[in-house]
Amino acid sequence: MKLDILVFGAHPDDAELGAGATIAKVVDQGKKVGLIDLTRGELGTRGSAEIRDAEARAAAKILGVSVRENLGFRDGFFVNDEAHQLKVIQTIRKYRPTIVLCNAVKDRHIDHGKGSSLVSDACFLSGLVKIPTEWEGTVQEPWRPKVVYHYIQWKNLKPDFVVDVSGYIDVKTKAILAYASQFHDPKSKEPETPISSKNFLDSVRYRARDLGRLVGVAHAEGFTTERVLAVNDLEDLR
């Protein structure tokens, strides 16, 4: 299956939190989007890997993506080495995306930065002819995505660009709340975590409002880029 956009997250819910509204918007525009979780989030304080699996499926349905897979890397302990890179390369060559979105380059959780560099490196290596990979017994052709963008997570990094997601913040919120074990629930008896507070959940929406304010729209999501951005003419900027 050829996808337009492939979105990677170190944990289930990373993609929803960082780029959920953008995903919902491009799906609504008719683009084919896939979600790839590197780990099952098994070290999370609340819930369990099995619960997160079910929540991830529910969130994917809400966003309307074409596919969601989990690579089963070890939460907290995966590394950016050849073995992990090859698994990501297989996935990139399987879906042949034009655009890849992945974790923030630097963040509070160590897996986010690791996931960012792992996916970015694999995107480059995936284009090299002399790295052989197979999928279901078939030799894969090299494929390098055109661009890699990083969504913003816990840390308030300065975006290189923002996407107008006005009209899609409610879909994003619904997808996030599909992870009921992880986020604010006043009835929950689970231990509190940095992301289980009402303030954190509210912050997702007010960050989108604030980024939208900066560009004159209702809501926006921010991204950083590894390359210089280009436009055809000045009218492309808004």
C-alpha positions as CSV (number, residue, x, y, z in Angstrom):
1,M,0.0,0.0,0.0
2,K,1.4,3.4,-1.0
3,L,0.8,6.0,1.6
4,D,1.1,9.8,1.3
5,I,2.1,10.4,4.9
6,L,3.6,8.0,7.5
7,V,3.5,9.2,11.1
8,F,5.8,7.6,13.6
9,G,5.5,7.8,17.4
10,A,7.7,6.3,20.1
11,H,4.6,5.5,22.0
12,P,0.9,5.0,21.3
13,D,-0.7,8.5,21.7
14,D,2.5,10.5,20.6
15,A,1.2,11.0,17.1
16,E,-2.3,12.1,18.4
17,L,-0.9,14.6,20.9
18,G,1.7,16.1,18.5
19,A,-0.1,16.0,15.1
20,G,-3.6,14.6,15.7
21,A,-5.4,17.6,14.1
22,T,-3.0,17.7,11.1
23,I,-3.6,13.9,10.6
24,A,-7.4,14.4,10.7
25,K,-7.2,17.3,8.3
26,V,-5.1,15.5,5.6
27,V,-7.2,12.4,5.9
28,D,-10.3,14.6,5.3
29,Q,-8.5,16.0,2.2
30,G,-8.3,12.4,0.8
31,K,-4.7,11.6,1.6
32,K,-3.7,8.1,2.8
33,V,-2.0,8.2,6.2
34,G,-0.5,5.5,8.3
35,L,0.5,5.4,12.0
36,I,3.5,3.4,13.2
37,D,4.1,3.1,17.0
38,L,7.6,2.0,17.9
39,T,6.7,0.6,21.3
40,R,3.5,-0.5,23.1
41,G,4.1,2.0,25.9
42,E,4.5,-0.9,28.3
43,L,6.4,1.1,30.9
44,G,3.6,3.7,31.3
45,T,2.6,4.2,34.9
46,R,-1.1,3.9,34.1
47,G,-2.9,1.1,32.2
48,S,-1.1,-1.7,30.4
49,A,0.3,-2.6,27.0
50,E,-2.9,-4.5,26.2
51,I,-5.1,-1.5,27.2
52,R,-2.9,0.8,25.1
53,D,-3.2,-1.6,22.1
54,A,-7.0,-1.3,22.2
55,E,-6.9,2.5,22.8
56,A,-4.5,2.9,19.8
57,R,-7.0,1.0,17.5
58,A,-9.8,3.2,18.7
59,A,-7.8,6.4,18.1
60,A,-6.8,5.3,14.6
61,K,-10.5,4.7,13.8
62,I,-11.4,8.2,15.0
63,L,-8.6,9.8,12.9
64,G,-9.6,7.7,9.9
65,V,-6.1,6.5,9.0
66,S,-5.5,3.7,6.5
67,V,-3.3,1.6,8.7
68,R,-1.7,1.4,12.2
69,E,1.1,-0.9,13.1
70,N,3.3,-1.4,16.2
71,L,6.9,-2.4,15.7
72,G,7.2,-3.8,19.2
73,F,10.4,-2.1,20.3
74,R,11.2,-2.1,24.0
75,D,9.7,0.9,25.7
76,G,12.4,3.0,27.3
77,F,15.2,0.8,26.0
78,F,15.1,0.8,22.2
79,V,18.2,2.3,20.6
80,N,19.2,3.8,17.3
81,D,21.2,0.9,16.0
82,E,21.3,-1.2,12.8
83,A,18.7,-3.8,14.0
84,H,16.1,-1.1,14.8
85,Q,17.0,1.0,11.7
86,L,16.4,-2.0,9.5
87,K,12.9,-2.6,10.9
88,V,12.0,1.0,10.3
89,I,13.5,0.9,6.8
90,Q,11.4,-2.2,6.1
91,T,8.3,-0.2,7.1
92,I,9.3,2.9,5.1
93,R,9.9,0.8,2.0
94,K,6.6,-1.1,2.5
95,Y,4.5,2.1,2.5
96,R,6.7,4.4,0.4
97,P,5.5,7.7,2.0
98,T,6.2,11.1,0.5
99,I,6.2,12.7,3.9
100,V,7.2,11.3,7.3
101,L,6.2,12.9,10.6
102,C,8.0,11.8,13.8
103,N,8.8,12.6,17.4
104,A,10.2,15.9,18.6
105,V,14.0,16.2,18.2
106,K,14.3,17.0,21.9
107,D,11.8,16.4,24.7
108,R,11.2,15.4,28.3
109,H,10.8,11.7,27.6
110,I,14.1,10.1,26.4
111,D,12.2,7.9,23.9
112,H,11.0,10.9,22.0
113,G,14.5,12.1,21.1
114,K,15.6,8.6,20.4
115,G,12.6,7.9,18.2
116,S,13.2,11.1,16.4
117,S,16.8,10.3,15.4
118,L,16.0,6.7,14.7
119,V,13.3,7.5,12.2
120,S,15.2,10.3,10.6
121,D,18.3,8.2,10.1
122,A,16.2,5.3,8.8
123,C,14.5,7.6,6.3
124,F,17.9,8.5,4.8
125,L,19.2,4.9,4.9
126,S,16.1,3.6,3.3
127,G,17.1,5.3,0.0
128,L,20.4,3.5,-0.2
129,V,20.5,0.8,-2.9
130,K,23.1,-1.4,-1.1
131,I,21.0,-1.9,2.1
132,P,18.9,-5.0,1.3
133,T,15.6,-5.7,3.0
134,E,12.7,-8.1,2.4
135,W,9.1,-8.0,3.2
136,E,7.1,-11.3,3.2
137,G,9.7,-12.9,1.1
138,T,9.9,-10.2,-1.5
139,V,13.0,-8.0,-2.0
140,Q,12.2,-4.4,-1.3
141,E,13.1,-1.5,-3.5
142,P,14.9,1.5,-2.0
143,W,12.7,4.4,-1.0
144,R,13.5,7.8,0.6
145,P,10.7,10.1,1.8
146,K,10.8,13.6,0.3
147,V,10.7,15.3,3.7
148,V,10.8,14.5,7.4
149,Y,9.0,16.8,9.8
150,H,9.0,16.6,13.6
151,Y,5.9,17.4,15.7
152,I,6.2,19.3,19.0
153,Q,5.5,17.5,22.2
154,W,6.1,18.3,25.9
155,K,8.7,21.0,25.4
156,N,7.5,24.2,23.9
157,L,9.9,24.2,21.0
158,K,9.8,27.0,18.5
159,P,8.1,25.7,15.3
160,D,9.7,26.2,11.9
161,F,6.2,26.2,10.4
162,V,2.6,25.6,11.6
163,V,-0.4,23.9,10.0
164,D,-3.8,25.6,10.1
165,V,-5.9,22.9,11.8
166,S,-9.0,25.1,12.4
167,G,-12.0,22.8,12.6
168,Y,-10.1,19.7,13.6
169,I,-9.1,20.3,17.2
170,D,-12.2,18.5,18.4
171,V,-11.3,15.4,16.4
172,K,-7.8,15.5,17.8
173,T,-9.2,15.8,21.4
174,K,-11.5,12.8,20.8
175,A,-8.6,10.7,19.5
176,I,-6.5,11.7,22.6
177,L,-9.3,10.8,24.9
178,A,-9.5,7.4,23.3
179,Y,-6.5,6.8,25.6
180,A,-8.7,6.8,28.7
181,S,-6.1,5.0,30.8
182,Q,-3.5,7.8,30.3
183,F,-5.3,11.1,30.5
184,H,-7.4,13.1,33.0
185,D,-10.2,11.1,34.6
186,P,-11.3,12.4,38.0
187,K,-12.8,8.9,38.8
188,S,-9.5,7.1,38.1
189,K,-7.7,5.5,41.0
190,E,-4.5,5.1,39.0
191,P,-1.4,7.1,40.2
192,E,-1.2,10.6,38.9
193,T,1.4,11.3,36.1
194,P,2.6,14.4,34.3
195,I,0.1,13.8,31.5
196,S,-2.9,12.7,33.6
197,S,-3.7,16.2,35.0
198,K,-6.5,18.3,33.6
199,N,-3.9,21.1,33.1
200,F,-2.0,18.9,30.6
201,L,-5.2,18.0,28.7
202,D,-6.1,21.7,28.6
203,S,-2.6,22.6,27.5
204,V,-3.0,20.6,24.3
205,R,-5.9,22.9,23.2
206,Y,-4.5,26.1,24.4
207,R,-1.2,25.5,22.7
208,A,-3.1,25.0,19.4
209,R,-5.1,28.2,20.1
210,D,-1.9,30.1,20.8
211,L,-0.1,28.9,17.7
212,G,-3.3,29.7,15.7
213,R,-3.3,33.2,17.3
214,L,0.2,33.8,16.0
215,V,-0.8,33.2,12.4
216,G,-4.4,34.6,12.5
217,V,-6.4,31.3,12.6
218,A,-8.4,29.5,15.3
219,H,-6.0,26.6,15.8
220,A,-2.6,25.4,14.5
221,E,-0.1,22.6,15.1
222,G,3.7,23.3,15.0
223,F,6.5,21.3,13.4
224,T,10.2,21.6,13.0
225,T,12.2,20.6,9.9
226,E,15.7,19.3,9.1
227,R,15.9,21.1,5.8
228,V,15.5,24.6,4.5
229,L,11.9,25.3,3.5
230,A,11.0,26.7,0.1
231,V,8.0,28.3,-1.5
232,N,7.2,29.1,-5.1
233,D,6.5,32.8,-4.4
234,L,5.8,35.1,-1.5
235,E,2.1,34.6,-1.8
236,D,2.5,31.1,-0.6
237,L,3.3,32.5,2.9
238,R,0.4,33.5,5.2
